[in-house]
Amino acid sequence: MKKTFYKMIYAAGAVLIASVMPSCDTEALTDLNKNPDAIEYIVPEYAFTAAVLGSQPGENYRPLGQGLQYFSSYKEVPATGDKFYNFGGTNGNFNIYNGTGPTSNSTNNTIPVSWNRILQIQSQIPGAENVNKRAALEIIRILAFHQETDALGDMPYSEAMKGDDNLKPKYDTQKSIYMAMLTELEAALKSMDPAKPNVFGNADPYFKGDVAKWKKFGYTLMARLGMRMSDVEPATAKTWVEKAAAGGVMTSNSDIAYIKYANVSGQMNPRVVTYINGDFTSPGGDNVEGSKWAAKFIDHLKATNDPRLPVISVVWEPNGAGGYTANNTPAVQRGMVNGSINTKPTDFDTYSEPSLLYIDRGSPIITMGPAEAWLILAEGAARGWNVGTTASAAYANGVRAAMAQWALWPTVGVHNGNISTAAVDAYLAANPYLVAGTFTQQLEQISTQKWVSMLGDDYEIWSNWRRTKFPVFNYANWTNTAGQKVSYPGNVTAGKMWRRFSLPLSERNTNETNYFEAIKRQNFSEETVDLLQGRMWWDVGPGTGQSNTN
């Protein structure tokens, strides 16, 4: 009886509540969780600006900067690319697809280009009138993706970004990815029409919407991708570089794709902020991670009387009053030998480090410019390709453009980026293009000039070095107990610079079959040393770019 009584009460209560309470408005309840300040739809202009900002080259990532012998460190732990002490920093990621974290392999907190973001923007700008905007987005996407595949090799491409339709996309070969990127890039460039609306106007940080400049940007990218295949697919490389030259690459510094920054909170160069916070917090003394310019870099600038040396380098000399004085005189500049020491040297203050101009928080970041374009054309001409110029003329133009671009940097203290025409003329007279040299000598000269002229774009220089094998770096600088020069003891790469980053380990769990198939196809296993020395599809030809043999 008691049970029946309770049931009647519960039933009556339910009826009462139903009759008194109104029906639940689920839509209104959902609205309570909405951020009133959030924008819940895509504003193409804002999203495009973000995409452009994410397209800047990966920051001067410490291991690459050391491995390419721009920088050296006396300390052991941060010396991933100086002494190859550990594997830290050689793990890749797939942020290119959804842009969910910082730039690949970096401590920079900027969000990289996201293929997903590109697709979302494109979906909001249909119609023939927006053809230039969609083409610019394709250029940005391909610019970002080629850097990723150049670091990781085979990746999902043709089946990528299909959402729920394909959660485990296959890994395309790097060759097929390159062919697809070049075909898509060409289609985008051909679609651009100066009679149609420009590329997002003032929301475009590179060119303020200028369609002609976007086309030069795209054709310069085409030349870069085409030249990447110079050894593995020379005929195909020739075709694409010649197409790019005919289409019109960047030729003057008014064509540079770069981002301006200011020494104001929220507007600072993120790469420089990382430099300062990570090492160069104050002039002179013991830098946080013990870094200085590398001997290989400084010695080359001194040997060639390069007028860029006093612009980018400084020795901080103790002034006797507890402070330091900047000295950018070329004769006193001195680089620290990579992988040669692991304790602070007594003469640490005598080594060069980046000038206050180079690490100015208001300095620009160059994504791509005519210096690179001219040097690509110089190599094309040296190979006998029809690129509309001679190798000698293109080389000189590349040098002039590279030196002129330093005028974009604000003057700081004793450092001024305005290099005179007379200084450039003197440099070219003392270091002329090797017209009578062998092709190998010419390739070394052009590649070494890229190494100097594209300072800051470490990922592209790394790729160019792996392709051409120049400049030649020596990683056997440690003196052992027998007095012999060897690679730093206990290094994890057999004394060699790594030639790739590893694929994300998360892929082993979420896309296992395709992950292992891609590794097997590229002839390396998950053994770490094996993996780091595995080569890209285009990294062929004689030599390794390293003089040490151990």
N, C-alpha and C positions, 0 to 999 in steps of 0.2 A: 504493500500500500504506500509506504514511504517513497519508494522509487517512482511510483506513478504520480504522486503529488509533486515531487521535484520536477519531473518532466513537464507537468502542466505549467508550473511557474516559469521554467525556462522558455517554454513555447509562448507563453503570454508575454514574457519580456521581449522576446524577439519580435512579436507582432507590434508591441508598443513602440519599440525603437524604430521599426520600419515605418510606423505611421507618423512618428514625430520628426525623425531625422530626414533631411532631404537626401536625394541620391548623390553619391560622391562625384565631383567634377575632376576627373583624372587630369584633364588638360590644365586646369588651374593649379593643381598640386604640382604638376611637372614644371610649370612656370616659376614656382618658388625656388627651384634649383638653378635657374638661369642667372648668369652674371649680367646685370643690366649694362655694364660697360663693355661687354664683349661683342665683337662683330661676328655674326653667325653665317655670314656669306662671304664669298671671295670678292675682294676689290682688286681687279686685275693689275692696276697701276702699283698698288702697295706690294702685292705679291711679286710682281716683276722686279721691283727694286730689291726685294729680299733675295730673289734668285740671282741677280747680278752681283750683289754683295757676296753671296756664297760661291760665286764662280772664280773668285780671286785664287791665285796659286796657294797651295798648302803652305803654311808658315815655314820659316826656316827651322825645320824640325831637327832637333839636336843630333840624333844619330846620322841623318843624311848630311847635315852641315859638316860633321866631323869626317864621315866616310868620304865625302867629296873634297876633303882637306881644305875647306875654308876655315874651319876652327879646330883647335886642339885643346885638350884638357889635361892637367896633371893629375886630376883625381881619377879614381878607378871606377866607382859605381856608375857615374853618369856617362862613362865613356863607351857607350854601345857602338858608336861608329869610329871611335878613336883607338881603342884597344880591343874592341869586340868582346868586352868582358861578360856580357849577358845577352839574353834574347829580348830584353825589355824593349818595347817599341817596334817590334817587327811583326806584330799581330795586326792583320787587316780587318776591316769591317765592311758591311754592306749598307752604310748610311746613304749611299748614292740613290738607293731606291726610295727610301722614305724620309731621309734627312732627320732621323730621330736623335742624333747626337752631334758632338763636335766634329770638326773636319777630320777626315781619315788620318789615323796615326799621328794625332796632334793633341797638344794641350790647349789649343786655341778654343775658346768657347763659342766661336761663331758657328752658325748652323750651315752646313754645306748645301750645294745645289741638290734638290730633291726631284727625282724623276716624277714622283707623285705630284709634287707641287706644279711642275711644268704641265702635266696632264690636266690638272684642275684649272690652271689659268687658260690653257688652250680651249677647254670646254666652255669657257665664259666669253670667248671672242670668236664666234663663228662668222661666216660670211666672207665674201671676196674682199671687202673693204679692210679686213684685218690681216691680210696675207703677210704684210711686213712684220707684224707683231708675232705671228706664229712662226715665221722663219727665224726671227731673232731668238725665240725660245728654243728652237731646234739647235741653233749654234751654241747656245749656253749648255743645253743638255749634252751635246756631243763633246764639247770642251771638257765638261766635268767627267763624263764617262770614260773618255780615253785615258785620263789620268788614273782612274781606278783599274782598268784592265791592264794598263802598263805596269801597275804595281802587283796585281794579283793573277794575271793570266786569264785563263778561261773563266767565264762568268755567265750567269743567266742573262740572255738578251732577247732573243726572238720570242721566248715564252714568258719573259718577265712582265710584271705589272698587269697581270690578268685577273688579279683579285681571287675570289673564291673559285673561279673557273680553273685555276691551276696553282695550287699551293706548293707544288714541288716542281718548279720549272727545270728543264734541262740546262746544262752548262754548254754554251756555244763555244766553239774553238775561237781562239783569239783572231785567227785569220778571217773567219766568217764575220766576227764582230767588226773588224776593220773594214771589210768590204761593205757591210751594211751601213756603218757610220759614214763612209765616204759617199756612198750612193744617196743616203738621206741628206747629207750636207749639200751635195750638188743640187738636189731637187729643191731644197730650201732656198739656196742662193738664186737659182733660176726663177723661182716664184716671186722674188722681191720686185716691187714695182714702185719707182719714185713718184708715180702719179697718184698712188694710193696714200692713205694716212700714214704718218711716220710711226716710229717704234716707241710708243708710250711717252713721247715728248719729254717733259722735265722729270718724269719718273724714271728716265733712263740715265743712270749715273755715268755711263761711259760716253755716250755721244749725243745726249739730249734729243734722241729720236732720229738722228741723221742716217737715212737709209744707205747712202753711198759709203759712209764709214763702216756701217755694219757689214756691207758686202766685202770691203777690204779686210775686215776682221775675219769673216768667214773664209775667204780665200787664203788668208795667211794660215788659218787653222788647217785648211786642206793641204797646203804645202808642208806643214809640220807632219801631218799624218802620212802623207805620201812619202816623204823622205824617210820616215821610220822604217819603211819596207825596202830600203836601198840595197841591202845585202840578201835578204831572203826572197824578195820578188822584185828584182831590179827593173824589169820591163814594166810592171804595174806601177812601181814607184815613179818611173819616168813619165808615164802617162798622167798621173795625178799631179805631179809637181808642175808639169808643163801646162795642165789645165788651170792650175792655180795662178801661175804667172800670167797666162793669157786673160784670166778673169780680173786680175788686178789686186795685188797684195798691198799691204801697208808700205808706203815709201817715204813718208815724212813724219816728223814728230807730232804733227797735228792729227795724225791718225792713231796715236797711242790709246789703247784701252787701259785706263788706270782709274783708281779711286783716290779722291782727295780726302785727307783727314785733317784734323785740327787739334792742337794741344788744349782741348777743352773737354771737360768731363762728358762722357757719352759719345764723343766724336774722335777718340784717339785711335791711332793705328794699332789694331789688336796684336799684330806680329811684334811690334816694338815693345808694347806693354809686356808681352811675354818675355822678350829679351831682357828688359830691365828687371822685372820681378824675379826672373829665373837666374840672372847672373850679374848683369852690369848695373847694380843698384846705386853705385857711387863711383866717382873717378878714382882710379888707383886702388892700391891695397889688395886684399884677398877677395877676388870675385867669388860669388856664392858657390859656383860650380867649377871654379878654377880655370875658366876658359880664356883664351887669347886667339887672335888670328893665327892661322897655321903657317908654318915655315914655307910650305910648298906655294901657298898663295902669295904671301908677301915677297918671297924671293923672286917669283915670276914678275911681279909688278916692278920691283927694283931693277931687275936685269933688263927690262924693256923700257925703263924710264917712263913708266906709264903715268900720265898726269892725273889719273884717278886716285893714285895712292894717297896724296895729302888730303883728298876729299873724304875718303872713307876710313882712314886709319889715323891713330894717335897713340903716342906713348905718354903715359901720365908719370911725370917726373916729380919726385918729392922736392918740395920747395924749402925745406929746412924749418918751416914754421908749422909743421903738422898737417899741411895740405899738399895738394898736387897741382902742377902746372901742365897744361896741354902743349905737347910738342908734335907737330905734324910734319916736320922736316923729313923729306924722303930718306935721307941718309941714316937717320936714327931708327927707322922702322925695322922691326925684327919679329919674325914669326916663331912660334914654338913648335918643335918637331912632334908630329903625331906619334902616339904609342911609345914614347921614349922614356917617360918618367911617371912615377906614381906618388911622389911627394912634392910639396911646394918647393920649387927651386929658390935658392937664395937670391937669384937675380930676376925674380918674377916681375918686378916693376919695370924691367927694361924691355918687356915684350909688348907688341902692339895689340890694341883691341879696337873695336868699332868706334869711330868718331861720334861725337855728340850729334853731328848732322845725320849720320847713318841711323842712329837710334833715337832720332827726334820723334816724339809722340805725334807730331803733326805732319810727319813725312808721308808720301803717297805709297801705294802698292801698285806696281805695274803688272797687268795680266798678260798683255801681249803688245808688241810694238814693232816698229820698222827695223830695229837692230837685228832682231831674230829673222825677220822676213828677208832682209838683204843677205844675211849669212847663209840662209837656206838656198837662196838663188846663187850665191857664190859657189856652194858645193854642187848644185845642179849644173852650173856652167863648167865646173872642173870635171864633172863626169861626162861632159859632152852633150848635155841636154839643151834643148832650145828653150831658154828662159828669158830671152830678150835682153841679155846683158852679158858682159864678160865677167869672168870670175874675179879679175883684178878690180874692176870698177865696182862690182857688188860688194866685195870685201871692204874697200875703202868707204863706201857708203854706209855699210854696217857699223864700222868703227866710228864714223862721224855721228851717226844716230845714237849709238850707245853712249858716247861721251856727252852729247848734247842733252840727253835725258836727265842728267844730274842737276840741270837747272830747275827741275821740278821740285827739288828739295829745298826747304828754307835754309838760309845761311845761319850757322850756329857757331859763335866764337871765331876761332881761326879757320874754320872750314867753310868754303864757298863752293857750290856746285857749278858755277859758271866757268867752264873750261874754255879758254880762248881758242880761236881758230888757229892762231900761230902755234899753240901747244899741240893741237891735234895734227897739224901739218908736220911738225917736227917728229911726232911719234910715228906717223906713217912713213916718213922719210927714213927713219932709223929702223923701222920694222916693216918693210914693204912686203906685199904679197909675193909669195914664192913662185913667180911665173915660170921659172926654169926648173922648179923642183919636181920631184915625182908626185904622183897623185897621193900617195901615202903621206908625204911631207905636207902637201897642201891640205889634206884632210885633217892632219894634226893641227896645223895652224888655224884653220877655221874653227875646229872644235875647241881649241884652247881659247880662242877669242870669245866663243860662246860662253865658256866657263867663267870668263871675266865679265863679259858684257851683260849676262843675264843673272848676275849675282842677286840672290833673293828668291829665284824660282828654282828651288832645289829639286823638285820632282822632275821638272823638264830636263835639267842638266843631268840628273841621274839617268834618265832614259837615254839622252843623247850619248852619255859616256858608255852605257852598256851597248849601244848600237855601234859607235865608232871606235871604242876602246881608247879614246883620247880625252883629256890628258892621261898619261900613265902615272898611276899612283903607287908609291912604295909603302907597304904596311909593315915592313920588317925593320924596325928602328930601335928595338930593345937590345941593350948590350947584356949578354948572358955572362955567367961566371968565367967562361973561356974567352971572353972578349969578342965574341961573334955577334953580329947584328942579326936578330931573329924577330919573329912576331912576338907580341906581348904574351908572356906565359899564362896558360890557363884560359886563353881566349876560346870562344865556342864556335868559331867558323873556320878553323884551320888557317887562321891568319889571312882570310880573304874577306873582301867587301861582299855583302849579300847582294843577290841579284833579283830578289823578289821579296814580297811580304807574304806571310802565310794567309791562307783562306780562313775566314772566321770559323772557330771551332764549333760554334752553335749550329753551323750547317751540317755537321756530322750527326747531330741529333734530329734535325728537322727535315733534312733533305739528303739522307744518308746515301742512297743508291747513286744519285747524280754527283754527289760530292766525291765519293771514292772513284767513280768512273772518270771524273775530270782529273783527279790526281794521277791515276794510272796512265791516262792518255798523255799527260805531260812528262811522264818518265821520272816522277819523284814519289817518294813515299812520305809517310808522316814522321819519318826520322828527321829530327830538326835540322841538322846540318845539310842533309840531302835536300830538304825543302828549300832552305834559304839560298842554296846554290843552283836551284832549278832555273832554267833560262826561259825568257819570253820567246814566243814564236819568232820574233824578228831579231832576237839577240843571237846572231850566228856570226860566221866569219872567223878569221884567225885571231888569236890573242885573247886576253882577258881584261886588258887595261890596267894590269898590275905587274910591277916589276919584281916583286918578291916571289920566290919560287917555293918556299916552304909551305 
